[in-house]
Amino acid sequence: MDTGLGFAIVAAFVWGFYVYVLKRSFSRYPPAALTVLINAFAIAWYLPILLTRTERSAVAFDGFGLFEVGVIVLTIVSTAAAFVLFLRAIAQGDVSYVTPINKIVPMFVLPLEILFLGQLLTPLQVTGVVVATLAVYVANYDPGGFFRPFVKAARSRPAQLALVSAMCYAISDLGKRVSLQELAIPETLWVPLLLSGVAVVLLPSAVRNPPTEIRADLPTLAVGGAMVALGEHLTTLAFALLPASIASPVINTQAIIVVVLGGILLGERYFRIRLVAAVLAVVGVTLIAI
């Protein structure tokens, strides 16, 4: 197995369990404040790796101009927006309904790679786009007519938030690929740079709308931070070795894990239908990556 692919698969499991923890333990938290808190714990967990495995010369970003800085800033802002939108989506809707919609990120990654990086679209990838779109239909399935799921998705606030979040994640994924491969930012530097950047972007909103009480949740926040540190590290290694159109669909197979956990442990409705939607989403994004 390709090393980058292995990193992506393990990252999918880590992120899948992390989304379950978010829904299970932090649904009452304001999204921005939760992100800042968890990222702070994640940075603390990751600090030993940064200090021991990063060359000091890499921190200077020698030769970086406006374009390079713009790529980094765009990646950070889009990551922050994507995660906050996703938190709002799962706060308002079932995680097993929202996640299959949110994880069709590669549908947007591939066109971006075609437009900006010259990626070619194969017949299998076109098929993948169709299958991934079908996954959205199945996730919204409700008896009463062929177009009813589309009407439901169009009117569903969680579905809308999940879809916009997926678009932001696509920009983020492309930015990660460019930052780690074209700009050659060291992986151990990129993880804290991304996490701290997202925290800085969301800090003003977090200060304006803080959580009421966090002391009792500190151990769970620390666990969440550890999962983010590990998940982001694995994701970074995957994007450093693979094209975004391959790393993204593999990592987004976390949708199946989230749907299974949401259906079994949280007792969410329409579990079988949404499990089918998650499987279709995975099939679609896998075809896109071939």
C-alpha positions in Angstrom: 0.0 0.0 0.0 1.2 3.5 -0.8 2.4 5.3 2.3 0.3 8.4 1.6 -2.8 6.3 1.1 -2.2 4.6 4.4 -2.0 7.9 6.2 -5.2 9.0 4.5 -7.1 5.9 5.6 -6.0 6.2 9.2 -6.9 9.9 9.1 -10.4 9.0 7.9 -10.9 6.8 11.0 -9.6 9.5 13.4 -11.8 12.3 11.9 -14.9 10.0 11.9 -14.6 9.3 15.6 -13.8 13.0 16.2 -17.1 14.1 14.5 -19.0 11.7 16.7 -17.3 13.2 19.8 -18.3 16.7 18.6 -22.0 15.8 18.3 -22.0 13.7 21.5 -20.2 16.1 23.8 -20.2 19.7 22.4 -23.4 20.4 20.6 -24.2 23.2 23.1 -20.9 25.1 22.4 -20.8 28.1 20.1 -18.9 26.9 17.0 -16.1 29.5 17.0 -15.4 29.1 20.7 -15.3 25.4 20.5 -12.9 25.5 17.5 -10.6 27.9 19.3 -10.6 25.8 22.5 -10.0 22.5 20.8 -7.3 24.0 18.5 -5.5 25.4 21.6 -5.4 21.9 23.1 -4.3 20.4 19.7 -1.4 22.9 19.4 -0.3 22.0 23.0 -0.3 18.3 22.1 1.6 19.0 18.9 4.2 21.4 20.4 6.8 18.7 21.2 6.7 17.5 17.6 7.1 21.1 16.3 10.1 21.8 18.6 11.9 18.5 18.0 11.3 17.8 14.3 11.2 21.2 12.6 14.4 22.9 11.4 14.6 26.5 12.5 15.5 27.6 9.0 12.1 26.4 7.8 10.3 28.9 10.0 11.6 31.9 8.2 9.6 31.2 5.0 12.5 32.5 2.9 11.5 33.6 -0.6 7.8 33.7 0.1 6.0 36.5 -1.7 2.4 37.8 -2.0 1.2 34.7 -3.8 2.6 32.2 -1.3 1.3 34.1 1.7 -2.1 34.5 -0.1 -2.3 30.7 -0.6 -1.6 30.1 3.1 -4.1 32.7 4.3 -6.8 31.5 1.9 -6.3 27.9 3.1 -6.5 29.0 6.8 -9.7 31.1 6.3 -11.4 28.5 4.2 -10.6 25.8 6.8 -12.0 27.9 9.6 -15.2 28.7 7.6 -15.7 25.1 6.6 -15.4 23.8 10.2 -17.7 26.4 11.7 -20.3 25.8 9.1 -20.1 22.0 9.7 -20.5 22.5 13.4 -23.6 24.6 12.9 -24.9 22.0 10.5 -24.6 19.1 12.9 -25.9 21.3 15.7 -29.1 21.8 13.8 -29.5 18.4 12.1 -28.7 14.7 12.5 -25.0 13.9 12.1 -25.9 10.9 9.9 -27.9 13.2 7.6 -25.4 16.1 7.5 -22.2 14.2 7.1 -22.9 12.4 3.8 -23.7 15.8 2.3 -20.7 17.5 3.8 -18.3 14.8 2.6 -18.8 15.2 -1.1 -15.9 17.6 -1.0 -14.0 15.9 -3.9 -16.8 16.9 -6.2 -15.5 20.4 -5.8 -11.8 19.5 -5.4 -11.5 18.0 -8.9 -12.9 20.9 -10.8 -10.5 23.2 -8.9 -7.6 21.0 -9.8 -8.7 21.0 -13.4 -8.9 24.8 -13.5 -5.8 25.7 -11.5 -3.5 22.7 -11.7 -4.3 21.1 -15.1 -5.8 17.9 -13.7 -7.6 15.9 -16.4 -11.1 14.5 -16.0 -11.6 10.8 -16.9 -14.8 9.0 -17.7 -14.6 7.3 -14.3 -14.3 10.6 -12.6 -17.4 11.9 -14.3 -19.2 8.7 -13.1 -17.9 9.5 -9.6 -19.5 12.9 -9.7 -22.8 11.4 -10.7 -22.6 8.8 -8.0 -21.7 11.4 -5.3 -24.6 13.5 -6.4 -26.8 10.5 -6.1 -25.6 10.1 -2.5 -27.0 13.6 -1.7 -30.3 12.5 -3.2 -30.4 9.3 -1.0 -29.3 11.2 2.1 -32.4 13.4 1.6 -34.7 10.5 0.6 -38.3 10.9 1.7 -41.2 9.1 0.0 -43.5 11.4 -1.9 -42.0 11.9 -5.4 -38.7 11.9 -7.2 -37.9 15.6 -6.7 -39.0 15.7 -3.0 -35.4 15.0 -1.7 -34.1 17.9 -3.7 -36.8 20.2 -2.4 -36.0 19.0 1.1 -32.3 19.7 0.7 -33.0 23.1 -0.7 -35.2 24.0 2.2 -33.1 22.3 4.9 -30.8 24.7 6.8 -28.4 21.9 7.9 -28.1 20.6 4.3 -27.4 24.1 3.0 -24.7 24.6 5.7 -23.2 21.2 5.0 -22.9 21.9 1.3 -21.3 25.3 1.7 -19.0 23.8 4.2 -18.0 21.1 1.6 -17.2 23.9 -0.9 -14.9 25.6 1.7 -13.2 22.3 2.5 -12.5 21.8 -1.2 -10.7 25.2 -1.3 -8.9 24.2 1.9 -7.8 20.8 0.5 -6.4 22.4 -2.7 -4.6 24.9 -0.6 -3.1 22.2 1.6 -1.8 20.4 -1.5 -0.2 23.5 -2.9 1.3 24.6 0.4 2.8 21.1 1.2 3.9 20.2 -2.3 4.4 23.3 -4.5 5.5 25.6 -1.6 7.3 22.7 0.2 6.3 23.8 3.7 7.5 21.2 6.2 4.7 19.0 7.5 5.6 19.5 11.2 5.4 23.3 10.7 2.2 23.2 8.6 0.1 21.5 11.3 0.5 24.2 14.0 0.5 26.9 11.4 -2.9 25.8 10.2 -4.4 25.2 13.7 -3.1 28.5 15.1 -4.2 30.4 12.0 -7.7 29.0 12.3 -7.8 29.9 16.0 -6.7 33.5 15.3 -9.4 33.9 12.6 -12.1 32.7 14.8 -10.9 34.3 18.1 -12.9 37.6 17.8 -16.1 35.6 17.3 -15.2 33.3 20.2 -14.6 36.2 22.5 -18.0 37.8 21.6 -19.9 34.5 22.1 -18.0 32.4 24.7 -19.3 29.2 26.3 -21.0 29.5 29.6 -19.0 26.8 31.4 -16.0 24.8 30.3 -14.3 23.5 33.5 -16.2 20.2 33.6 -15.5 19.6 29.9 -11.7 20.2 30.1 -10.8 16.5 29.9 -13.1 16.0 26.9 -11.7 19.1 25.2 -8.2 17.7 25.8 -9.2 14.4 24.2 -10.7 16.3 21.3 -7.6 18.4 20.9 -5.5 15.2 20.8 -7.7 13.8 18.1 -7.4 17.0 16.1 -3.6 17.0 16.5 -3.4 13.4 15.3 -5.9 13.8 12.5 -4.4 16.9 11.2 -0.9 15.4 11.3 -2.1 12.3 9.3 -4.0 14.5 6.9 -1.0 16.7 6.3 1.2 13.7 5.6 -1.4 12.4 3.1 -1.6 15.7 1.3 2.2 16.0 1.2 2.4 12.7 -0.7 -0.8 12.5 -2.8 -2.7 14.7 -5.2 -5.7 16.5 -3.5 -8.1 14.6 -5.7 -6.9 11.3 -4.2 -6.2 12.3 -0.6 -9.5 14.1 -0.3 -11.9 11.3 -1.2 -10.0 8.8 0.9 -10.1 11.0 4.0 -13.7 11.8 3.5 -14.7 8.1 3.8 -15.0 9.2 7.4 -18.7 9.7 6.4 -19.3 6.0 6.8 -17.8 5.9 10.3 -19.9 8.9 11.4 -23.1 7.5 10.0 -22.6 4.2 11.7 -21.8 5.8 15.0 -24.7 8.3 14.7 -27.1 5.5 13.9 -26.0 3.0 16.5 -24.9 5.2 19.4 -27.0 8.3 19.0 -30.1 6.5 17.7 -30.6 8.9 14.8 -33.5 8.3 12.3 -33.3 6.7 8.9 -30.1 5.0 9.7 -30.2 2.4 6.8 -31.0 5.0 4.2 -28.2 7.3 5.3 -25.8 4.4 5.5 -26.5 3.8 1.9 -26.0 7.5 1.2 -22.6 7.3 2.9 -21.6 4.3 1.0 -22.6 5.9 -2.3 -20.7 9.0 -1.4 -17.6 6.9 -0.7 -18.0 5.0 -4.0 -18.5 8.3 -5.9 -15.5 10.0 -4.4 -13.3 6.9 -5.0 -14.3 6.9 -8.6 -13.4 10.6 -8.8 -9.9 9.7 -7.4 -9.2 6.9 -9.9 
